[in-house]
Amino acid sequence: MTIPMEYGLLLAAILFCIGLAGVLVRRDVIFMLMSVEVMLNAAGLAFIVGGAARGSADGQVMFIFILAMAAAEVSVGLALIIQLYQKFKTLDADSASQLNG
């Protein structure tokens, strides 16, 4: 039994919307970082579903690139979170608007 391509793309769209809502609604920087990770995984799922529908491994290769980009994003994001917390003693995203330079 195969799962139709529409179901996989619908799941990817739902996950992307959940991640987007998390970025737009929450002000906690760590939660926003996790929401971006959910959005990246949704894009990766869409690539995998599209590649499986075509019968090629292109979607899986793109997902590996997305994973590499997500790892770089997490390392830079966590470094920024540490600097934000050391300077303002909070992880509220609104306090980042006070940063200059």
ChimeraX commands (.cxc) that place a marker at each C-alpha (Angstrom):
marker #1 position 0.00,0.00,0.00 radius 0.5
marker #1 position 1.40,3.40,-0.97 radius 0.5
marker #1 position 0.53,6.70,0.58 radius 0.5
marker #1 position -0.68,9.30,-1.92 radius 0.5
marker #1 position 1.64,12.23,-2.56 radius 0.5
marker #1 position -1.09,14.69,-1.53 radius 0.5
marker #1 position -1.12,13.32,2.02 radius 0.5
marker #1 position 2.60,13.81,2.44 radius 0.5
marker #1 position 2.45,17.33,1.05 radius 0.5
marker #1 position -0.55,18.12,3.25 radius 0.5
marker #1 position 1.39,16.94,6.31 radius 0.5
marker #1 position 4.36,19.08,5.27 radius 0.5
marker #1 position 2.09,22.11,4.82 radius 0.5
marker #1 position 0.49,21.58,8.24 radius 0.5
marker #1 position 3.90,21.25,9.91 radius 0.5
marker #1 position 5.13,24.36,8.14 radius 0.5
marker #1 position 2.08,26.34,9.29 radius 0.5
marker #1 position 2.57,25.15,12.88 radius 0.5
marker #1 position 6.20,26.28,12.76 radius 0.5
marker #1 position 5.25,29.62,11.20 radius 0.5
marker #1 position 2.63,30.21,13.88 radius 0.5
marker #1 position 5.25,29.43,16.54 radius 0.5
marker #1 position 7.64,32.00,15.07 radius 0.5
marker #1 position 4.98,34.69,14.74 radius 0.5
marker #1 position 3.16,34.20,18.04 radius 0.5
marker #1 position 5.84,33.41,20.62 radius 0.5
marker #1 position 8.44,35.90,21.83 radius 0.5
marker #1 position 10.78,33.40,23.48 radius 0.5
marker #1 position 13.90,33.06,21.34 radius 0.5
marker #1 position 14.42,29.35,22.08 radius 0.5
marker #1 position 10.85,28.54,21.12 radius 0.5
marker #1 position 11.26,30.58,17.93 radius 0.5
marker #1 position 14.42,28.59,17.11 radius 0.5
marker #1 position 12.53,25.31,17.59 radius 0.5
marker #1 position 9.73,26.59,15.36 radius 0.5
marker #1 position 12.23,27.35,12.59 radius 0.5
marker #1 position 13.49,23.77,12.95 radius 0.5
marker #1 position 9.94,22.48,12.47 radius 0.5
marker #1 position 9.61,24.62,9.34 radius 0.5
marker #1 position 12.90,23.27,7.94 radius 0.5
marker #1 position 11.81,19.69,8.62 radius 0.5
marker #1 position 8.50,20.37,6.86 radius 0.5
marker #1 position 10.38,21.61,3.80 radius 0.5
marker #1 position 12.57,18.52,3.94 radius 0.5
marker #1 position 9.51,16.29,4.12 radius 0.5
marker #1 position 8.09,18.01,1.05 radius 0.5
marker #1 position 11.34,17.36,-0.83 radius 0.5
marker #1 position 11.33,13.70,0.19 radius 0.5
marker #1 position 7.69,13.22,-0.83 radius 0.5
marker #1 position 8.33,14.91,-4.16 radius 0.5
marker #1 position 11.40,12.81,-4.80 radius 0.5
marker #1 position 9.58,9.61,-3.89 radius 0.5
marker #1 position 6.76,10.49,-6.28 radius 0.5
marker #1 position 9.28,10.90,-9.11 radius 0.5
marker #1 position 11.15,7.77,-8.10 radius 0.5
marker #1 position 14.47,9.53,-7.59 radius 0.5
marker #1 position 16.74,10.24,-4.64 radius 0.5
marker #1 position 16.83,14.00,-5.30 radius 0.5
marker #1 position 14.51,14.73,-2.37 radius 0.5
marker #1 position 16.70,12.80,0.03 radius 0.5
marker #1 position 19.80,14.65,-1.16 radius 0.5
marker #1 position 18.05,17.99,-0.65 radius 0.5
marker #1 position 17.00,16.87,2.83 radius 0.5
marker #1 position 20.64,16.21,3.73 radius 0.5
marker #1 position 21.46,19.78,2.66 radius 0.5
marker #1 position 18.56,21.03,4.79 radius 0.5
marker #1 position 19.90,19.09,7.78 radius 0.5
marker #1 position 23.34,20.65,7.30 radius 0.5
marker #1 position 21.79,24.11,7.08 radius 0.5
marker #1 position 19.72,23.41,10.21 radius 0.5
marker #1 position 22.85,22.40,12.13 radius 0.5
marker #1 position 24.57,25.65,11.14 radius 0.5
marker #1 position 21.44,27.63,12.03 radius 0.5
marker #1 position 21.27,26.03,15.47 radius 0.5
marker #1 position 24.91,26.73,16.25 radius 0.5
marker #1 position 24.64,30.39,15.25 radius 0.5
marker #1 position 21.26,30.73,16.93 radius 0.5
marker #1 position 22.48,29.29,20.22 radius 0.5
marker #1 position 25.51,31.59,20.17 radius 0.5
marker #1 position 23.19,34.56,19.70 radius 0.5
marker #1 position 20.92,33.31,22.49 radius 0.5
marker #1 position 23.88,33.06,24.89 radius 0.5
marker #1 position 24.98,36.61,24.04 radius 0.5
marker #1 position 21.42,37.91,24.39 radius 0.5
marker #1 position 21.02,36.28,27.79 radius 0.5
marker #1 position 24.40,37.52,29.06 radius 0.5
marker #1 position 23.60,41.09,28.05 radius 0.5
marker #1 position 19.90,41.40,29.00 radius 0.5
marker #1 position 19.32,38.45,31.41 radius 0.5
marker #1 position 16.23,37.50,29.40 radius 0.5
marker #1 position 15.40,35.49,26.31 radius 0.5
marker #1 position 12.58,37.76,25.15 radius 0.5
marker #1 position 12.92,38.63,21.47 radius 0.5
marker #1 position 11.76,42.21,22.07 radius 0.5
marker #1 position 14.89,42.90,24.09 radius 0.5
marker #1 position 16.99,42.17,21.00 radius 0.5
marker #1 position 15.65,45.37,19.43 radius 0.5
marker #1 position 17.87,47.28,21.86 radius 0.5
marker #1 position 21.04,45.81,20.35 radius 0.5
marker #1 position 23.06,48.27,18.29 radius 0.5
marker #1 position 26.12,47.91,16.13 radius 0.5
marker link #1:1,2 radius 0.2
marker link #1:2,3 radius 0.2
marker link #1:3,4 radius 0.2
marker link #1:4,5 radius 0.2
marker link #1:5,6 radius 0.2
marker link #1:6,7 radius 0.2
marker link #1:7,8 radius 0.2
marker link #1:8,9 radius 0.2
marker link #1:9,10 radius 0.2
marker link #1:10,11 radius 0.2
marker link #1:11,12 radius 0.2
marker link #1:12,13 radius 0.2
marker link #1:13,14 radius 0.2
marker link #1:14,15 radius 0.2
marker link #1:15,16 radius 0.2
marker link #1:16,17 radius 0.2
marker link #1:17,18 radius 0.2
marker link #1:18,19 radius 0.2
marker link #1:19,20 radius 0.2
marker link #1:20,21 radius 0.2
marker link #1:21,22 radius 0.2
marker link #1:22,23 radius 0.2
marker link #1:23,24 radius 0.2
marker link #1:24,25 radius 0.2
marker link #1:25,26 radius 0.2
marker link #1:26,27 radius 0.2
marker link #1:27,28 radius 0.2
marker link #1:28,29 radius 0.2
marker link #1:29,30 radius 0.2
marker link #1:30,31 radius 0.2
marker link #1:31,32 radius 0.2
marker link #1:32,33 radius 0.2
marker link #1:33,34 radius 0.2
marker link #1:34,35 radius 0.2
marker link #1:35,36 radius 0.2
marker link #1:36,37 radius 0.2
marker link #1:37,38 radius 0.2
marker link #1:38,39 radius 0.2
marker link #1:39,40 radius 0.2
marker link #1:40,41 radius 0.2
marker link #1:41,42 radius 0.2
marker link #1:42,43 radius 0.2
marker link #1:43,44 radius 0.2
marker link #1:44,45 radius 0.2
marker link #1:45,46 radius 0.2
marker link #1:46,47 radius 0.2
marker link #1:47,48 radius 0.2
marker link #1:48,49 radius 0.2
marker link #1:49,50 radius 0.2
marker link #1:50,51 radius 0.2
marker link #1:51,52 radius 0.2
marker link #1:52,53 radius 0.2
marker link #1:53,54 radius 0.2
marker link #1:54,55 radius 0.2
marker link #1:55,56 radius 0.2
marker link #1:56,57 radius 0.2
marker link #1:57,58 radius 0.2
marker link #1:58,59 radius 0.2
marker link #1:59,60 radius 0.2
marker link #1:60,61 radius 0.2
marker link #1:61,62 radius 0.2
marker link #1:62,63 radius 0.2
marker link #1:63,64 radius 0.2
marker link #1:64,65 radius 0.2
marker link #1:65,66 radius 0.2
marker link #1:66,67 radius 0.2
marker link #1:67,68 radius 0.2
marker link #1:68,69 radius 0.2
marker link #1:69,70 radius 0.2
marker link #1:70,71 radius 0.2
marker link #1:71,72 radius 0.2
marker link #1:72,73 radius 0.2
marker link #1:73,74 radius 0.2
marker link #1:74,75 radius 0.2
marker link #1:75,76 radius 0.2
marker link #1:76,77 radius 0.2
marker link #1:77,78 radius 0.2
marker link #1:78,79 radius 0.2
marker link #1:79,80 radius 0.2
marker link #1:80,81 radius 0.2
marker link #1:81,82 radius 0.2
marker link #1:82,83 radius 0.2
marker link #1:83,84 radius 0.2
marker link #1:84,85 radius 0.2
marker link #1:85,86 radius 0.2
marker link #1:86,87 radius 0.2
marker link #1:87,88 radius 0.2
marker link #1:88,89 radius 0.2
marker link #1:89,90 radius 0.2
marker link #1:90,91 radius 0.2
marker link #1:91,92 radius 0.2
marker link #1:92,93 radius 0.2
marker link #1:93,94 radius 0.2
marker link #1:94,95 radius 0.2
marker link #1:95,96 radius 0.2
marker link #1:96,97 radius 0.2
marker link #1:97,98 radius 0.2
marker link #1:98,99 radius 0.2
marker link #1:99,100 radius 0.2
marker link #1:100,101 radius 0.2
view
